[in-house]
């Protein structure tokens, strides 16, 4: 449902909200009340981080109707004399939050960037501690291998569709009215309310993963309100399929990254070495997954409580997000070959998973219509399994959106090249979740508005994470000075 569980980590530590009023209020901000800054709740936050709440319409089509709260956070510019404005940290997901990010990844920004901007985080609508939603799902349906719809070993999607109906019915029963009004265009409108509440005529942003799509949609809907926009690890802005296209992209993303894992997992001296040569790793993985399809291994404390083929494949997918996670997959493979399992992986609290899953489901299902026909999914899954054995048909399978009871309230926003030329895309060449092929679609859609920096690196999240020094310098220079490469750049 979201691209990885790591994205939920901020929700476990979050506690707070924050923001500040700087500069004159614009006409569009006149009706937005001033933010009341208070100390943030919870531990592990920078003592400078402040919190506040912005109220926004639950339904922008009914601005006089119920209001909901959006929690925001801020660490002010470290040099008021050098301050340019506000830098909004747009989280991934869908279902992620950036509320703790001013205290977290925001502190990795170079000094000149922290001097130039107030660092702004927020919990998007539906995410606690903003007005929150939950579906009240069964514990078993919170398993990542259920949320991403792995077909049965024989390729059947019947169980996936039954799961979709069960989960969608729970969301309709327990999600309340708000769950119908969580989608990407609405998130973009909330961002503009945050901008106005901050008193900023324009806002800069650093969006990551799903946040790149939110940032692109915001830039499309409010082009004159954008200052410097960085989109990092970029989603395909497919104007029809939207998140269905992102799910399908795992096919190519895995093919881009698995050779890196195979080279690492066969390296002499590696204590987690699984094979003597890189060429042996793929067939070994496929054989092991097939064996676990037939003969699952009990896994006490895990969800599900067995290591089956789908769980191994899901672990593969999660581990390819970051080379630092390669050992997780290798150790699971080594244990499974012996008929054993490692300790059950840690998971966020169930309340966090319930919240994040509901927000992710609502966003994905409300953004665009999904097919309801079993035949359509069966055909796509069969084709995917034949062409991409590592992902076994999952990327074209039926998520819970196949049974979602609510039609989209608005068409997906088409990203175009109309607007100011103030966007910098940064993209790792080998990224399992947002592969280069999809990022190039966003680059093409933005046209003259954007320049793209492609980084010769492996992993999801490029800037200040899994990228390289050349890419990091280029993005930092743009945020600090506005200087952007004259043309698309390759950072070797």
N, C-alpha and C positions, 0 to 999 in steps of 0.2 A: 504494500500500500504506500509506504513511503520508500524512498530509495534505500534506506538502511537504518538499522536501529541506532547507530551511532548518532544520527541526527536528533534523536530524542533526548540525548544525554543532558542538554541544557534544561529540559523540563524537570529533571530530577532535582537539580540544584536551584531552580528558579524560586524566587520568592517575591518578585517585586515589580515596580513600575517606576517610570521616571521621565522627566522632561522639563524644559525651561522655556521661558518667553523671552526672545531676544529680537530686537529690531521692530520696526513699525508693523502694525497689523495691516494686511491688505484688505481690500473690500470683501474678497471671498472669505476672509477669516473673521470678519467682523462679528458674525453670529457664534463664533466658537469661543467658549469661556476660557479664561486664562488657566494655565496649568498650575496646580497646587503641588509644589515639590515637597516631598517628605523623604525620610530615610527609608531605604528598601528593607523589606523583611527578609529573613533567612540569613544563612551563613555563606562564607566563601566569596563574598563580593568585595570589590574595591570600596573602601569607605567613602570615596568621592561619588559613588554612584547614587543617583537620586531617582525617585519614582513618582509617577503621577498617573492619572486616568483621563482618557479622552472619551467622551460620549459620542456615539454615532448612531444613525438610524439602523435598526435591524434590517429594514427593507428600504433601499433608496428609492424605490418606486412609490413608497408611502412615507415621505419624510416627516410627516406629522404623527406617525405611529410610534410604536415602542422604540426606546433607545436601549443600546447595549454599551457595555464598557470595554474599552481597549486599554490594556495596561502598557505603559511605555516607560523607558528608562533612559538615563543620560549621565554621561561623564562630560563635564564642560571642557571646552578648549583649554589646553594647558598654557597658552600664551594669548591672552585676550587681544594684544596688539597685532597678532598675526592671524586672528580668527577670520575665516572666510564665511562659515555658515555651519550647516548641520549635515552629517554623514549618516544616513540611515542604513543600518545593517539588516538586510532582508534575508530571513532564514530560508533553509531548504525545507523539504518535506514532499508533498503537503503534509502538514501536521507539526512542523518544527516551530520553534520560537527563538528569537534572538534577545530575549529580555536580559539574560545574564551576559550577553556578548560584549557590551562596553567594558566590563570587568575581565572578560576572557580574551577572545581572539582580537578584540579591539586594542588590547595592550601590546600585541605583536606589531601593530602598525608603527612605522618609523616616526621619530619625534616630530618631523616637520608636518606629518599628516595629523598627528594628535594635537599639534599646535593650531592647525588650520581649521579644525572642525570640533564641534560638539559631537560626541559619539552617541548615537541614538539606537536603542533596541526596542522591540515591542513583541507582545504576544498576540498574533493575529486572531481575529474573531473566532470564537469557539475554543481557543486554547486557554486553559487556566494559567494565571489568575484573571485574565479577561473573562467576560461572560462566557461560560463554558458549556460544552455539550458532551454527551456520552450516549452510547448505544446499548449499554447493558449486555454486552456479548457474553456468550458462554466462554469459560476460560480456555477451552480447546481452540476456539475460533480466534484467539489472540496470538496463536503461534504464527511466526513469520512464514513458515512453509504453508500455512493456510491462507494468510493474507495475500501472498503471491500464489496464484492458482496453479500449482503443479498438477498435471493430469495424472490419472491412474497409470500404473505400469503398462497396461495394454493400450494406453492412449485415450481411454474413455474420459468424457467430461461430465458424466452424469452426476458424480459426487460433487464436482465443483459447482454445478448449477444448483444442486440441493443446498450446498453451503451458502451460495449467493442469496438464495431465497430466505434462508434462515437468518442470515446476518442483516439483510435489507429490511426484513420484517421487524427485527429488533430495533434497528435505527429509526424506522417509522414509528414504532410504539414508544420508544424511550427518548428520542432525540428532540422532541418539542418543535416549536415553530422555527427556531434558529437554524436547525440543521438544513432547512430548505434554502437558507440565505447565506450559505458559505460557498464561495466560488472565487475564481481568480479576478474577474473584473470588479467584484465587490471588495476584495482585498485591496485592489489598486485605489478604489475610491476611499477606503479607510486611510490609506497612506496619505492621500491629499488632505484629509481631515487632520491627521497628525501634523503634516507640514503647516497647515493654517494655525493649529494650536500652538505650534512653536514660534509663530510670528515670522516665518521665513517666506519670502517671495518665491524662492527656488530652493530645491533640496538636492543634495548629492546622495548617491546610494552605492552600496556594494552588495550585490545580490549573488547568492551562491546556489547552484543547482536549481531546484524549483524556484528559488528566488530570482533566477535569471528570467524566467517567464513572467513572474510578477513585475519585475523591473521593466521588462520590455512592454508589457501591457500598460503599466503606468506611463511610460514614455510615449506610448501611442495615444492614450486618453488625455494626458496632461503634458504635452510636449513643451510648452512654454514655462512649465513649473520645474523643469529639470535643469540641473547644473552640470555636474560631472558624474557620469553613470558608468560603473564597472560591473560587468556581468561575467561571472566566474563559474566555469563548468556548465556549459550552456545546453539548454533544452531545445529540441526541435519545436518551432512555433506552429506546427501543423494546424491550420485553421479549421479542420474538420475533426480529426481524431484526437488532438490534444494529448492527454495522458495515455491514451491507447498507443500512440506513436512512441511515447517514452518507454512503455512496457516492452513494445516490440524491439526497441533499440538494444535491449539486453543481448539479443542474438549476436549483433555485431560487436557490442562492447566486450562480451566474454571472449570472442575470437581475437579481439585486439590485445587483451591483457593476459589470457591464459598462457601464451608462449613465454611471457616473462616469469610467470609462476613456475612453468616447467623448467626453465633454465635455472632458476633459483633452487628448486626442489631436487635437482640432480647434481648440484655443485659439490665437488669433493670437499670434505671438511665440514659440510653443513650437518649439524647434529640432528636435524629433522629431514635429512635426505630420504626421499621415497623411491628413487630409481637411479640407475647408473648413468643414464643418458636422458636428455630432454625429450627425445623422441618416444621414450617409453612411458612418459607421465600421462599423456592423454589416454592411451588405451588402458592403462592401469586404472585411471579414474573411472572410465566408462564401465569396465568390468566390475569394479567394486560397487558402483551405483546399481548396476543390474543385479548383483548378488544381494544387495541390501533390499532391493525391491522384493526379492523372493524370500529372503530370510532376515527380517529386521532383528536388531539386537536391542534388548531392553535397556532403557536409559533412565533410571530413577531420578526424579527431580527435574527432568527436562520437560519441555512442552513442544511436541508430544513426547510421551514417556517411552519412546523407542527411537533408535537410529535406523531410519529407513532410507531408501534411495532419494526421496524428495528432500529429506533433511540434509543429506550429504550434498546434494546439488545446491540447496539454499546456503549451506555453509560455504561452498565454493563461491557463490555469487557475492556473499557478504565479505569474504576474505579478499576478493580481488579489488575491493574499493581502495585498499591501501597496502603497499608492499610490507608495511610493518605487521599486517595481519596474515601474511602468507603462512607463518608457522601454525596458525589455528587450523587451517585446512590440512596441512601436512600431518600434524599430530593426530587429527581425527582419522585421516586415511591410514596412518600407521597402526592406530589402535584398532580400527575396524578390521584390518587385515588379520589381526590376532583374535578377533571375536570379542574385543573389549571396547569400552568407551572411556573417555576422560571424565573428570567431574562435570556435572551439568553446568552449562553456561549461565552466568548471571543475567538477570533481566530487570528492567525498571519495575517499580511498584505497579501492581495491577491497575490502580487508579490512574496512573500516568498512561499506561498502555490503552486503557479504555478511552481516555480523553483524546490522545493522539490518533488512535485508530478512527474514532468518530469524525474528527476534523479531516483526516486524510480521505476517508470514504466520501464525506460530503463534498469535498472539493473535486475529487476525481469524477464522481458521478454527476455532480451538478454542472460541471464545465462543458460536457458534451454528451450526446446520446450514445449509448452502447447497444450493439445488437442483442436481441433477446433469444434468437434462434439457436438451438443446440446444434443444428446442422452447420451453421456458419462457423461456430467455434470448432466443431469436429474437423471440418475441412482445413481450417487454418492451423490447428494443432498438428494434424497429420503432416502437412507440408513443412511446418517448422521442425518437427521431430526428425524428418528425413534430411533436412538441409543443415540443421544445427543440433547435433546430438548432445552437446554439452548442456544446453538449456532445455532439452526434452519437451519442447512445445509450450512451456510456461509463458513465454513472452506474447503469445497470441491467444491465450486462454481467457476464460470467463471469470472476471473478478466479480465482486458482489454487485457491481454496477449493472450486470446483466439482468438483475431483478430489481433495480432501484425503482421505487414507486413514483418518483417525481420527475417530470420532464424538465430539461434545462429551462431556466427563466429567461435566458438571453443567449444569443449566438456567441461563439468564441470570438474574441477580438482578433482581427487580421493585422499582423505586424507588417508595416510598410516602411519605406524610406523617407516618409514625409515627416519633417521636423528638424530640429537643430542637430548639427553633426557633433555630438558630445558623448558618444558611447564608445567604450573600450571593452572588447571581449578578450578574455584570457582563457585558454583552453589547453589542457594536457592532450598530447597526441594519443595516449593510451588511457582511456577512462571507461570503466565498465558500465557506469550508470548513465553518463551523458557523453556518449562517444563522439569522436571528432566528426563523424558523418552527420550527426544531428546538429552539432554546433555550426557546421557550414551552412545548414539550412537557415539558421537564425542570422548568420552573417549575410547571406544572400537577401533575406527579407529586409534587413535594415539598410542595405544599400549604402548610399553616401553618408548615412548618419554614423556609421561605425567603422572602426579599424579593429582587426583581430590579431592577437598575439598567440601563435601556436607554440606550445612548449614541448620540447623533446623530453617528456617525463611520463611516468606511470603513476596512476592513482586518481581518485576523485578529490576535487577541490585543489585548485592550482595555486592561487596567490597565497603566499606565506604558509603553505601547507605542503602539498606534494609536487610543487612546481620546481623551478630552478632560479638561480640568482638573476639571470637575464630577464626572465619574466617578471620576477618580483620588482626589480629596479624600474622596469618600464611602467608597471602599474603604479608604484609609489610616486614616480615622477609626475604621472598624469594627475593623481589626486592632489599632490602638493602644489604643482605649478600650472596644471592645465596642458602641459606639453605632451603631445600624443604623436606616435610615429606617423610619418606622412603617408605610409601605405602599410598593408598587412606585413607582419613580421614573423619570422621563424626564429625561436630562441633555442639554439642547440646546446 
